[in-house]
Amino acid sequence: MHDEPSNRQPELDPAARPLVGVDTGGTFTDFVALQAGALRHCKVLSTPDDPSRAIFEGIHRLGLADREIDIVHGTTVGTNAVLEGKGARVAYVTSTGFADVLTLGRQERETVYRLEQPETAPPVPARQCFEASTRIDAEGRTVTRAADEELSALVDAIESAGVDAVAVNLIFSFLCPEEEQRIAKALGERWFLSLSSEVLPEAREFERGVATWLNASVGPVIQRYLAQLAGRLPHARIAVMQSAGTTVAAPAAADHAVRLLLSGPAGGIAAAAQLGRMMGAKRMLTFDMGGTSTDVALVDGRIPLTTTSRMGRWPLTIPTVDIHTIGAGGGSIARVDSGGMLLVGPESAGAVPGPACYGNGGNEVTVTDANVVLGRIPPGARLGGYLELDHDAASAALLRLAIAMGCDVLEAAQGVIRMANEHMARALRVISVERGHDPRGDELFCFGGAGGLHACELAELLGMRRVVLPRRAGVLSAQGMLASAPGRDTVEAILGLLSEWTDEALSERFGAMQDKAATALAGEGQDPHSLAFSARLELRYRGQSGGMLVDFEPGTDPAESFARAHEAASGYRLQQPVELVNLRLSTRAPAPMPDLPAEDKPGRSAKDAAIRGNKSPAPRTTRLPGLDIDVPVYERTELEASRTSAIDGPAIITDTVGTAWIPRGWHASLDKLGNIVVER
């Protein structure tokens, strides 16, 4: 069941409030502003101790600090809180006999072949786990119910534990949420509350419990951060990017904190999907290389989603953008281990002190330093348009690494680049080759501040022949925030035979879910008549533990659709009854920037073309170590102004938000949208 919105592609109003996309990264914080029908952008160094400081600085640079503006923000605050173990102290409340569920988990070995497994701390210490005698059975019936006196004692015990938040996860609560709501009422408003029947109302108590705990742990952190940001920008209306590529208004974001954990990377995928649609690209491998990490994904016409991702040690079973992340970025540290082996990443120099070439006191060798020494980031280039690089500091750092490796500086720098490229190529294979996709006919869509320096070499490693370097590649995740739709992804558990459900009964259930989602989005200022709905059934054969999603289309046979999908995925069908596990509904409002503004699309008239022809601007040149020729260095803005037909490698293309290296054997040209298309 798919409903199309009545106004999917609204016209951009030049007189509308300025709209700013913000992506907070480990090294840089990126900004793209849509104002008066045109896009502007900038980058500033991140401020990890208080990310809102960097955001205020960027908004100030754009000249919008005192204006009434709308902000769409991709944040790593929640992600960092989870990975660094700096979330709120949480009390975990569950049914009697299930207090150890989070500690036991799925009993998966982190090191498979080690006889003695390393001790790992449970997400919630035993002293902060509490039980209530309320018990719900698999049919959703209340078997036992905690008395008021027991709940009163529970509240006193939690208060004595000195926690900041409470996560409530009763067994089978997704079939009967009233009992969790009763406990929430007894707890009152003293703590941040997270109920499993609201966070993840579906089967599997461990995964549901982890999501509920993460929501409780991160919620207060997000709440404080957004209040701090709102205090710095009192005239701004703020929305936050969710992991599924949709946005939620800031006042409701803390309640959905677990859905923000992959907030930043989702923006880049949203921008890639938008540009891919405009370019007519059928399938792309996206490659987002920033200062701290690299995110890769397979985009096949729409944003890829999954419910089987992870955040550190923990399963993340909420809808998230299907990406693969590795600790390899421009700031990844290179070193030699005790056996003399060169290692690159996953440790990063971050924004402070940053790579040696930043001149902030960093003395560790990073991938960016290697690119500087190799001349691929040429002398005079300024990162973000303002940060002047210290080539002498980069060379000194590489010299120390070269001595440890027993080679010269040039060989050390080349080794760092090759090692980083292998790590990133392996990540691209994970989301393509290992899933049965042959990438050789696809386009490699590269962005992030460091992506253009490695794109062509990665394409060669994967046998690909075409690379796309989009406009504003270094801030594309921030641009994707503007292309992202406000939305909700909701689920309702069923756990019954599919044959017992008619189209009418399912339509009624989906109708109620639509009404609830529409009400939530109307509260954020969205027109209910503009919403698009996509309904899907999660089905499985009886006896299976995992399900598959099929579209719900009244009048069709979902069992047959499931059987075909199962056969395509596994090669066989089963003569077993089909079970209905969950109803899943995606609700989307129109995106604030569904298309690039007309003023932002480079182009020229026929008269312009006749006058200028296709001549390239005269570039300056630089001599790269290891090459016996002068290499031209082009400014991207000059290429766009002249509409250059083609550039043969080797060449360097510089921009305020990124640099591209075009090796020998590749040639680059501009397409009608201003993207650089590089082909072998």
C-alpha positions as CSV (number, residue, x, y, z in Angstrom):
1,M,0.0,0.0,0.0
2,H,1.7,3.2,-1.2
3,D,0.1,6.6,-1.0
4,E,1.8,9.5,-2.9
5,P,1.9,13.0,-1.4
6,S,-0.1,15.6,-3.1
7,N,2.9,17.9,-3.4
8,R,6.1,15.9,-3.5
9,Q,8.1,18.5,-5.4
10,P,7.2,21.9,-3.9
11,E,8.6,25.0,-5.5
12,L,11.4,26.7,-3.6
13,D,10.4,30.0,-2.3
14,P,13.2,32.6,-2.6
15,A,11.6,34.7,0.2
16,A,11.4,31.7,2.6
17,R,13.4,31.6,5.8
18,P,17.0,30.6,5.2
19,L,17.4,26.8,5.6
20,V,20.8,25.4,6.9
21,G,22.0,21.9,6.8
22,V,24.6,21.1,9.5
23,D,26.8,18.0,9.7
24,T,28.9,17.6,12.8
25,G,31.9,15.4,12.2
26,G,35.0,14.3,14.2
27,T,37.3,16.8,12.4
28,F,35.1,19.4,10.6
29,T,31.6,20.7,11.0
30,D,30.0,21.3,7.6
31,F,27.3,23.8,6.6
32,V,25.2,24.3,3.5
33,A,22.6,27.1,3.5
34,L,19.7,27.5,1.1
35,Q,19.0,31.3,0.9
36,A,17.1,33.3,-1.7
37,G,17.0,30.3,-4.0
38,A,20.8,29.6,-4.0
39,L,23.2,27.4,-2.0
40,R,26.2,28.6,0.1
41,H,28.5,26.5,2.2
42,C,31.4,26.6,4.7
43,K,33.4,24.3,7.0
44,V,34.8,25.0,10.5
45,L,36.9,22.8,12.8
46,S,34.7,20.8,15.1
47,T,34.7,21.5,18.9
48,P,34.3,18.1,20.5
49,D,34.0,19.5,24.0
50,D,30.9,21.4,22.9
51,P,29.7,20.8,19.3
52,S,27.3,23.8,19.6
53,R,30.3,26.2,19.6
54,A,31.4,25.1,16.1
55,I,27.8,25.3,14.9
56,F,27.4,28.8,16.1
57,E,30.7,29.8,14.5
58,G,29.6,28.3,11.1
59,I,26.2,30.0,11.3
60,H,28.0,33.3,12.1
61,R,30.3,32.9,9.1
62,L,27.2,32.5,6.9
63,G,25.9,35.7,8.3
64,L,22.8,34.1,9.7
65,A,23.4,34.1,13.5
66,D,20.8,36.8,14.2
67,R,18.3,35.7,11.5
68,E,15.2,33.6,11.9
69,I,16.4,30.4,10.2
70,D,15.5,26.7,10.0
71,I,18.3,24.2,10.8
72,V,18.4,20.5,9.9
73,H,21.2,19.0,12.0
74,G,23.0,15.7,11.7
75,T,24.7,15.1,15.1
76,T,27.3,12.7,16.4
77,V,26.5,13.6,20.1
78,G,24.5,10.4,20.7
79,T,26.9,8.2,18.8
80,N,29.9,9.5,20.8
81,A,28.0,9.0,24.0
82,V,27.4,5.4,23.2
83,L,30.9,4.6,21.8
84,E,32.7,6.4,24.7
85,G,30.4,5.0,27.4
86,K,29.3,8.6,28.5
87,G,25.6,8.2,28.4
88,A,23.2,8.7,31.4
89,R,23.1,6.3,34.3
90,V,20.1,4.1,33.6
91,A,17.8,1.9,35.7
92,Y,16.4,-1.1,33.8
93,V,13.0,-2.4,34.8
94,T,11.7,-5.7,33.5
95,S,9.4,-8.7,34.4
96,T,10.4,-11.0,37.2
97,G,13.1,-13.5,36.1
98,F,14.4,-11.4,33.2
99,A,16.8,-8.9,34.9
100,D,19.8,-10.6,33.3
101,V,18.6,-10.5,29.7
102,L,20.9,-7.6,28.7
103,T,23.9,-9.1,30.5
104,L,23.4,-12.5,28.8
105,G,22.6,-11.1,25.4
106,R,22.9,-13.6,22.5
107,Q,26.0,-15.1,24.1
108,E,28.0,-14.3,20.9
109,R,31.8,-14.6,21.1
110,E,33.6,-11.4,20.3
111,T,36.8,-13.4,19.7
112,V,35.5,-16.6,18.2
113,Y,38.6,-18.8,18.7
114,R,39.7,-17.6,22.1
115,L,39.1,-20.2,24.8
116,E,38.9,-17.6,27.6
117,Q,36.7,-14.8,26.5
118,P,37.6,-11.3,27.7
119,E,35.3,-9.9,30.4
120,T,32.9,-7.2,29.1
121,A,30.9,-4.9,31.3
122,P,27.1,-5.3,31.0
123,P,25.1,-2.4,29.6
124,V,23.4,-1.9,33.0
125,P,25.0,-3.1,36.2
126,A,23.1,-5.7,38.2
127,R,22.5,-3.2,41.1
128,Q,20.6,-1.0,38.6
129,C,18.4,-3.8,37.2
130,F,14.9,-4.1,38.8
131,E,12.0,-6.5,38.4
132,A,8.3,-6.1,38.6
133,S,5.9,-9.1,39.0
134,T,3.8,-7.9,36.0
135,R,3.8,-10.7,33.4
136,I,2.2,-10.6,29.9
137,D,1.9,-13.8,27.9
138,A,2.5,-14.4,24.1
139,E,-1.2,-13.7,23.4
140,G,-1.0,-10.2,25.0
141,R,-2.9,-11.2,28.1
142,T,-1.9,-9.9,31.6
143,V,-1.1,-13.0,33.7
144,T,0.1,-11.2,36.8
145,R,0.0,-7.5,37.7
146,A,2.2,-5.7,40.1
147,A,0.3,-4.1,43.0
148,D,0.4,-0.4,43.7
149,E,2.4,-1.0,46.8
150,E,5.1,-3.0,44.8
151,L,5.3,-0.1,42.3
152,S,5.7,2.4,45.1
153,A,8.6,0.3,46.5
154,L,10.1,0.1,43.0
155,V,10.1,3.9,42.7
156,D,11.9,4.1,46.1
157,A,14.5,1.6,45.1
158,I,15.2,3.4,41.8
159,E,15.6,6.7,43.6
160,S,18.2,5.1,45.9
161,A,20.1,3.9,42.9
162,G,21.0,7.5,41.9
163,V,20.2,7.1,38.2
164,D,19.3,9.8,35.6
165,A,17.0,7.7,33.4
166,V,14.8,4.6,33.5
167,A,14.3,2.0,30.8
168,V,11.2,-0.2,31.1
169,N,11.1,-3.4,29.1
170,L,8.3,-5.9,30.2
171,I,8.1,-9.2,28.5
172,F,5.6,-9.1,25.6
173,S,4.8,-5.4,26.4
174,F,4.6,-4.7,22.6
175,L,1.3,-6.7,22.7
176,C,0.0,-4.9,25.8
177,P,1.6,-1.5,26.4
178,E,-0.8,-0.5,29.1
179,E,1.3,-2.1,31.9
180,E,4.5,-0.2,30.9
181,Q,2.4,3.0,30.8
182,R,1.2,2.2,34.3
183,I,4.8,1.9,35.6
184,A,5.7,5.1,33.8
185,K,2.8,6.9,35.6
186,A,4.1,5.6,39.0
187,L,7.6,6.8,38.2
188,G,6.4,10.3,37.4
189,E,8.6,13.0,35.8
190,R,11.7,12.6,38.0
191,W,13.6,10.7,35.4
192,F,14.0,10.5,31.6
193,L,11.7,7.6,30.8
194,S,12.1,5.1,27.9
195,L,9.4,2.5,27.3
196,S,10.1,-0.5,25.0
197,S,6.5,-0.5,23.8
198,E,7.2,3.0,22.3
199,V,10.8,2.6,21.3
200,L,10.7,-0.7,19.6
201,P,7.3,-2.5,19.9
202,E,8.3,-5.9,18.4
203,A,9.5,-9.3,19.4
204,R,13.0,-10.3,20.7
205,E,13.4,-9.1,24.3
206,F,17.2,-8.6,24.1
207,E,17.2,-6.4,21.0
208,R,14.1,-4.5,22.3
209,G,15.8,-4.1,25.7
210,V,19.0,-2.8,24.1
211,A,17.1,-0.3,22.1
212,T,15.2,0.9,25.1
213,W,18.3,1.1,27.2
214,L,20.2,3.1,24.5
215,N,17.3,5.4,24.2
216,A,17.3,6.1,27.9
217,S,21.1,6.4,28.0
218,V,21.4,8.8,25.1
219,G,18.1,10.7,25.6
220,P,19.2,13.0,28.4
221,V,22.5,13.7,26.6
222,I,20.6,14.7,23.4
223,Q,18.2,16.7,25.5
224,R,20.9,18.8,27.1
225,Y,22.8,19.3,23.9
226,L,19.8,20.5,21.9
227,A,18.8,22.9,24.7
228,Q,22.4,24.2,24.6
229,L,22.3,24.6,20.9
230,A,18.9,26.4,21.1
231,G,20.3,28.7,23.7
232,R,23.1,29.7,21.3
233,L,20.7,30.2,18.4
234,P,17.5,31.5,19.9
235,H,16.1,32.5,16.5
236,A,16.5,29.1,14.9
237,R,13.9,26.4,14.4
238,I,15.9,23.1,14.7
239,A,15.2,19.6,13.3
240,V,17.5,16.6,13.7
241,M,18.4,14.0,11.2
242,Q,17.4,10.4,12.1
243,S,19.3,7.2,11.2
244,A,16.6,6.3,8.6
245,G,17.3,9.4,6.5
246,T,14.3,11.3,7.8
247,T,14.1,14.3,10.2
248,V,12.4,15.0,13.5
249,A,11.7,18.3,15.2
250,A,14.2,19.0,18.0
251,P,11.6,19.0,20.8
252,A,10.7,15.4,20.0
253,A,14.3,14.3,19.2
254,A,15.3,13.3,22.7
255,D,12.3,10.9,22.9
256,H,13.6,9.3,19.7
257,A,17.3,9.4,20.7
258,V,18.1,5.9,19.7
259,R,16.9,6.8,16.2
260,L,19.6,9.5,15.9
261,L,22.7,7.2,16.3
262,L,23.6,7.2,12.6
263,S,22.4,10.8,12.1
264,G,25.3,12.2,10.2
265,P,26.0,9.5,7.6
266,A,22.3,9.4,6.6
267,G,22.6,12.9,5.2
268,G,25.3,11.9,2.7
269,I,23.2,9.0,1.5
270,A,20.2,11.3,1.1
271,A,22.2,13.7,-1.0
272,A,23.6,10.9,-3.1
273,A,20.2,9.5,-3.8
274,Q,18.9,12.9,-4.8
275,L,21.8,13.6,-7.2
276,G,21.7,10.0,-8.5
277,R,18.1,10.5,-9.4
278,M,18.8,13.8,-11.1
279,M,21.8,12.3,-13.0
280,G,19.8,9.2,-14.1
281,A,22.3,6.9,-12.3
282,K,20.9,3.4,-11.8
283,R,23.2,2.1,-9.1
284,M,26.0,3.8,-7.2
285,L,28.5,2.8,-4.6
286,T,28.8,5.8,-2.3
287,F,32.1,6.6,-0.6
288,D,32.1,9.2,2.1
289,M,35.6,9.8,3.4
290,G,35.9,12.4,6.2
291,G,38.5,13.2,8.7
292,T,37.8,10.4,11.2
293,S,35.9,7.6,9.3
294,T,34.7,6.4,6.0
295,D,31.1,5.4,5.2
296,V,30.2,3.3,2.2
297,A,26.8,2.2,0.9
298,L,25.0,0.7,-2.1
299,V,22.4,3.1,-3.5
300,D,20.0,1.5,-5.9
301,G,17.6,4.4,-6.7
302,R,16.5,5.0,-3.1
303,I,18.0,5.3,0.4
304,P,19.0,1.7,1.5
305,L,17.6,0.8,4.9
306,T,18.3,-2.1,7.3
307,T,17.1,-3.2,10.7
308,T,20.3,-5.3,11.4
309,S,23.0,-2.7,12.0
310,R,25.1,-2.3,15.1
311,M,26.4,0.5,17.3
312,G,29.7,-0.6,18.8
313,R,28.9,-3.9,20.6
314,W,25.2,-3.4,20.5
315,P,22.5,-4.5,18.0
316,L,20.6,-1.6,16.5
317,T,17.3,-3.1,15.2
318,I,15.6,0.2,14.4
319,P,15.4,1.3,10.7
320,T,18.8,2.8,9.8
321,V,20.6,3.7,6.6
322,D,22.4,0.6,5.4
323,I,26.0,1.7,5.5
324,H,29.3,0.1,6.4
325,T,31.7,2.3,8.4
326,I,35.4,1.8,9.0
327,G,37.9,3.8,11.0
328,A,39.8,5.2,8.0
329,G,39.7,8.9,7.2
330,G,42.0,11.8,6.4
331,G,42.9,12.0,10.1
332,S,43.7,8.2,10.5
333,I,47.0,7.8,12.3
334,A,49.8,5.7,10.6
335,R,52.3,3.9,12.8
336,V,54.6,0.9,12.8
337,D,53.8,-2.0,15.2
338,S,56.3,-4.0,17.2
339,G,56.7,-6.4,14.3
340,G,57.6,-3.6,11.8
341,M,54.2,-3.7,10.1
342,L,52.7,-0.4,8.9
343,L,49.2,0.2,10.3
344,V,46.8,2.9,9.3
345,G,43.8,3.7,11.6
346,P,41.4,3.2,13.2
347,E,42.8,5.8,15.7
348,S,42.3,9.3,14.5
349,A,44.0,12.6,15.2
350,G,40.6,14.2,15.2
351,A,40.1,18.0,15.1
352,V,42.4,18.7,18.1
353,P,45.4,18.5,17.6
354,G,44.6,17.1,14.2
355,P,47.1,16.0,11.5
356,A,50.6,17.4,11.8
357,C,49.9,19.6,8.7
358,Y,47.2,21.5,10.6
359,G,49.9,23.2,12.6
360,N,48.1,22.7,15.9
361,G,50.8,20.7,17.6
362,G,49.9,17.3,16.2
363,N,53.0,15.1,15.5
364,E,51.3,11.8,14.5
365,V,51.5,10.9,10.8
366,T,48.0,10.8,9.2
367,V,46.6,10.0,5.7
368,T,46.2,13.8,5.1
369,D,49.9,14.3,5.9
370,A,50.8,11.6,3.4
371,N,48.7,13.4,0.7
372,V,50.5,16.7,1.5
373,V,54.0,15.1,1.3
374,L,53.0,13.5,-2.1
375,G,51.9,16.9,-3.3
376,R,48.3,15.8,-4.0
377,I,47.2,18.6,-1.7
378,P,49.3,21.3,-3.3
379,P,51.1,24.2,-1.7
380,G,48.7,27.1,-1.1
381,A,45.6,24.9,-0.6
382,R,43.5,25.9,2.4
383,L,41.2,23.3,4.0
384,G,37.7,24.7,4.4
385,G,38.9,27.7,2.5
386,Y,40.8,29.1,5.5
387,L,43.0,26.6,7.2
388,E,46.6,27.0,5.8
389,L,48.6,23.7,5.9
390,D,52.1,23.3,7.4
391,H,54.0,21.3,4.8
392,D,57.2,21.3,6.9
393,A,55.4,19.7,9.9
394,A,53.9,17.0,7.6
395,S,57.3,16.2,6.1
396,A,58.9,16.0,9.6
397,A,56.2,13.6,10.8
398,L,56.6,11.4,7.7
399,L,60.4,11.4,8.2
400,R,60.0,9.9,11.6
401,L,57.7,7.2,10.2
402,A,60.1,6.6,7.3
403,I,63.0,6.0,9.8
404,A,60.9,3.5,11.7
405,M,60.0,1.8,8.4
406,G,63.5,1.8,7.1
407,C,62.7,3.6,3.9
408,D,62.6,7.1,2.5
409,V,59.9,9.7,3.1
410,L,58.3,9.3,-0.4
411,E,58.0,5.5,0.1
412,A,56.5,5.9,3.5
413,A,53.9,8.4,2.2
414,Q,53.0,6.0,-0.7
415,G,52.7,3.1,1.8
416,V,50.3,5.1,4.0
417,I,48.1,5.9,1.0
418,R,48.2,2.3,-0.3
419,M,47.3,0.9,3.1
420,A,44.4,3.4,3.5
421,N,43.1,2.6,0.0
422,E,43.1,-1.2,0.8
423,H,41.1,-0.6,3.9
424,M,38.5,1.4,2.0
425,A,38.4,-0.9,-1.0
426,R,37.7,-3.8,1.4
427,A,34.8,-1.8,2.9
428,L,33.4,-1.2,-0.6
429,R,33.6,-5.0,-1.3
430,V,31.7,-5.7,1.8
431,I,28.6,-3.8,0.6
432,S,28.9,-4.9,-3.0
433,V,30.8,-8.1,-3.9
434,E,30.0,-9.9,-0.6
435,R,26.3,-9.2,-1.2
436,G,26.4,-10.6,-4.7
437,H,26.7,-7.3,-6.6
438,D,29.3,-6.8,-9.3
439,P,30.5,-3.2,-8.9
440,R,32.4,-3.0,-12.2
441,G,29.4,-1.5,-14.1
442,D,28.4,0.9,-11.3
443,E,29.4,4.5,-10.5
444,L,31.6,5.3,-7.6
445,F,30.0,8.4,-6.0
446,C,32.7,10.0,-3.8
447,F,32.3,12.8,-1.3
448,G,33.6,13.9,2.1
449,G,36.5,16.3,2.4
450,A,39.1,13.5,1.6
451,G,37.1,11.4,-0.9
452,G,38.4,13.0,-4.1
453,L,42.0,12.3,-3.2
454,H,41.4,8.5,-3.2
455,A,38.5,8.0,-5.6
456,C,40.2,7.0,-8.8
457,E,42.6,4.6,-7.1
458,L,39.8,2.9,-5.3
459,A,37.9,2.5,-8.6
460,E,40.9,0.8,-10.1
461,L,41.1,-1.6,-7.1
462,L,37.4,-2.6,-7.7
463,G,37.6,-2.6,-11.5
464,M,35.3,0.3,-11.9
465,R,35.6,2.8,-14.7
466,R,33.5,5.8,-13.7
467,V,33.8,8.1,-10.7
468,V,31.5,11.0,-9.8
469,L,32.8,13.9,-7.6
470,P,29.7,16.0,-6.9
471,R,29.7,19.8,-6.3
472,R,30.3,20.6,-2.7
473,A,31.6,17.0,-2.2
474,G,33.3,18.1,1.1
475,V,30.0,19.2,2.6
476,L,27.6,16.9,0.8
477,S,26.3,15.3,4.1
478,A,25.2,18.8,5.2
479,Q,23.6,19.3,1.8
480,G,21.7,16.0,2.2
481,M,20.1,17.3,5.4
482,L,18.2,19.8,3.2
483,A,17.1,17.0,0.9
484,S,15.8,14.8,3.7
485,A,12.1,14.5,4.4
486,P,10.4,14.8,7.9
487,G,9.1,11.3,8.6
488,R,8.3,8.4,10.9
489,D,9.0,4.7,10.7
490,T,6.5,2.8,12.9
491,V,5.9,-0.9,13.6
492,E,3.1,-2.9,15.1
493,A,3.7,-6.5,16.2
494,I,1.2,-9.2,15.3
495,L,2.7,-12.7,15.7
496,G,0.0,-14.7,14.1
497,L,-0.8,-16.7,11.0
498,L,-1.2,-14.6,7.8
499,S,-4.2,-16.6,6.7
500,E,-6.2,-15.3,9.7
501,W,-5.9,-11.7,8.4
502,T,-8.0,-10.2,5.7
503,D,-7.1,-7.2,3.6
504,E,-9.8,-5.2,5.4
505,A,-8.4,-6.0,8.8
506,L,-4.9,-5.2,7.8
507,S,-6.0,-1.9,6.1
508,E,-7.8,-1.0,9.3
509,R,-4.6,-1.5,11.3
510,F,-2.5,0.4,8.9
511,G,-5.1,3.2,8.8
512,A,-4.7,3.6,12.6
513,M,-0.9,3.7,12.2
514,Q,-1.2,6.3,9.5
515,D,-3.5,8.5,11.7
516,K,-0.9,8.3,14.6
517,A,2.0,9.2,12.3
518,A,0.1,12.0,10.7
519,T,-0.8,13.5,14.1
520,A,2.9,13.4,15.1
521,L,4.0,15.1,11.9
522,A,1.2,17.7,12.1
523,G,2.6,18.6,15.5
524,E,5.8,19.6,13.7
525,G,4.0,21.8,11.2
526,Q,3.5,19.3,8.4
527,D,0.4,19.2,6.2
528,P,-1.3,15.8,6.8
529,H,-2.6,15.9,3.2
530,S,1.0,16.1,1.8
531,L,2.2,12.9,3.5
532,A,3.2,9.7,1.6
533,F,2.7,6.3,3.2
534,S,4.4,3.0,2.4
535,A,3.0,-0.1,4.1
536,R,4.9,-3.4,4.3
537,L,4.3,-6.8,6.0
538,E,7.1,-8.7,7.7
539,L,6.5,-12.4,7.0
540,R,8.2,-15.7,7.8
541,Y,7.6,-19.4,7.5
542,R,6.3,-21.0,10.8
543,G,9.4,-22.1,12.7
544,Q,11.7,-19.4,11.3
545,S,13.2,-16.7,13.5
546,G,13.8,-14.0,10.9
547,G,11.3,-12.4,8.6
548,M,11.3,-10.7,5.1
549,L,9.5,-7.6,4.1
550,V,6.9,-7.5,1.3
551,D,4.7,-4.6,0.1
552,F,1.1,-4.6,1.3
553,E,-1.1,-4.2,-1.7
554,P,-4.8,-5.0,-1.1
555,G,-6.1,-7.5,-3.6
556,T,-2.8,-9.3,-4.0
557,D,-1.6,-12.4,-2.3
558,P,1.2,-11.5,0.2
559,A,1.9,-15.2,0.9
560,E,2.9,-15.6,-2.8
561,S,4.9,-12.4,-2.8
562,F,6.8,-13.7,0.3
563,A,7.4,-17.1,-1.3
564,R,8.9,-15.5,-4.4
565,A,11.1,-13.2,-2.3
566,H,12.2,-16.1,-0.1
567,E,13.0,-18.2,-3.2
568,A,15.0,-15.4,-4.7
569,A,17.0,-14.9,-1.5
570,S,17.6,-18.6,-0.5
571,G,16.8,-20.6,-3.6
572,Y,13.8,-22.6,-2.3
573,R,10.2,-22.4,-0.9
574,L,8.8,-24.2,2.1
575,Q,5.5,-26.0,2.4
576,Q,4.9,-24.3,5.7
577,P,2.2,-21.8,6.9
578,V,3.2,-18.2,6.6
579,E,3.3,-16.1,9.8
580,L,2.7,-12.4,10.0
581,V,5.3,-10.9,12.4
582,N,5.0,-7.1,12.1
583,L,3.3,-4.3,10.2
584,R,5.7,-1.6,9.2
585,L,4.7,1.8,8.0
586,S,6.9,4.5,6.5
587,T,5.5,8.0,6.6
588,R,7.2,10.9,4.7
589,A,6.4,14.6,4.3
590,P,7.9,16.6,1.4
591,A,11.6,17.4,1.7
592,P,12.4,21.1,2.2
593,M,14.7,20.9,-0.8
594,P,13.5,18.1,-3.1
595,D,15.6,19.3,-6.0
596,L,18.7,21.5,-6.4
597,P,17.7,25.2,-6.8
598,A,17.8,26.4,-10.4
599,E,20.3,29.1,-9.6
600,D,22.7,26.5,-8.3
601,K,22.9,24.4,-11.5
602,P,25.9,25.5,-13.6
603,G,25.0,26.1,-17.2
604,R,25.7,28.5,-20.0
605,S,23.8,29.8,-23.0
606,A,24.5,28.8,-26.6
607,K,26.0,32.3,-27.1
608,D,28.3,31.8,-24.1
609,A,29.4,28.4,-25.5
610,A,30.2,30.0,-28.9
611,I,32.3,32.7,-27.3
612,R,34.2,30.6,-24.9
613,G,34.3,27.3,-26.7
614,N,35.5,24.4,-24.5
615,K,38.9,25.8,-23.7
616,S,40.3,25.1,-20.2
617,P,41.5,27.9,-18.1
618,A,45.3,28.1,-18.0
619,P,46.2,26.3,-14.8
620,R,49.1,26.8,-12.5
621,T,51.4,23.7,-12.2
622,T,53.2,21.9,-9.4
623,R,55.8,19.2,-9.4
624,L,54.8,16.1,-7.4
625,P,57.5,13.9,-5.8
626,G,58.0,10.8,-7.9
627,L,56.6,12.3,-11.1
628,D,58.9,13.7,-13.8
629,I,56.4,16.2,-15.2
630,D,54.7,19.3,-14.0
631,V,51.1,18.6,-12.9
632,P,48.4,21.1,-13.6
633,V,46.3,22.4,-10.7
634,Y,42.8,23.6,-11.6
635,E,40.4,25.6,-9.4
636,R,37.0,24.0,-9.5
637,T,35.2,27.4,-9.7
638,E,37.3,28.2,-12.8
639,L,36.3,24.9,-14.4
640,E,32.6,25.6,-13.7
641,A,32.9,29.1,-15.1
642,S,34.6,28.0,-18.3
643,R,32.7,24.7,-18.7
644,T,35.9,22.9,-19.5
645,S,35.3,19.8,-21.8
646,A,37.9,17.5,-20.4
647,I,41.0,17.3,-18.2
648,D,43.5,14.5,-18.7
649,G,45.3,13.1,-15.7
650,P,47.6,13.5,-13.9
651,A,45.9,16.6,-12.6
652,I,44.7,18.2,-9.3
653,I,41.4,19.9,-8.9
654,T,41.1,22.1,-5.8
655,D,38.1,23.4,-4.0
656,T,37.5,25.2,-0.7
657,V,35.9,22.0,0.7
658,G,38.0,19.3,-0.9
659,T,40.7,18.3,-3.3
660,A,40.6,15.8,-6.1
661,W,43.5,13.8,-7.5
662,I,43.1,12.6,-11.1
663,P,45.8,10.0,-11.8
664,R,47.4,9.2,-15.2
665,G,45.0,7.2,-17.4
666,W,41.9,9.0,-16.2
667,H,40.1,12.1,-17.6
668,A,37.6,14.4,-16.0
669,S,34.8,16.5,-17.3
670,L,31.9,18.5,-15.9
671,D,28.3,17.4,-16.3
672,K,25.3,19.7,-16.6
673,L,24.9,19.7,-12.8
674,G,28.5,20.8,-12.1
675,N,29.6,17.4,-10.9
676,I,33.0,16.2,-12.0
677,V,32.8,12.9,-13.9
678,V,36.0,11.0,-14.0
679,E,36.4,8.1,-16.5
680,R,39.1,5.6,-17.3
